[in-house]
């Protein structure tokens, strides 16, 4: 991926496992250690859930970017409600904005993810951005 990005004069700025690997790395310390090893090797920040196994495994080794999900509900233990369970997704922009603010305040989240595979994803993100902007939040790239 890094070589491909370089061939297009682009830069890989962080490592974030995707999908099932993300969920496994957040829960399984051995998988988390592998993600940390890759991030450390390439000198990339690692992104994942707050207080996850990835964050624990990376402590003192890599920069960790706490990420939250605007469109997903959370379980009491801080993990994501599986998408195949009822009411796992948040579809209302005001409710999503409330969750984003809670994640930033309570957990120090610096990056917000919204799933793009929903047919209404673009309109949801635009609505969410408008609500958060109206509430005084400023968007910027990770630095």
Buried (B, 14 or more C-beta within 10 A) or exposed (E): EEEEEEEEEEEEBBBBBEEEEBBBBBBBEEBBBBBBBBBBEEEBBBBBBBBBBBBEBBEEEBEBBBBBBBBBBBEEEEEBBEEEEEEBBBEEBEBBBBBBBEBBEEBEBBBBBBBEEEEEEEEBBEBBBEBBEEEEBEEEEEE
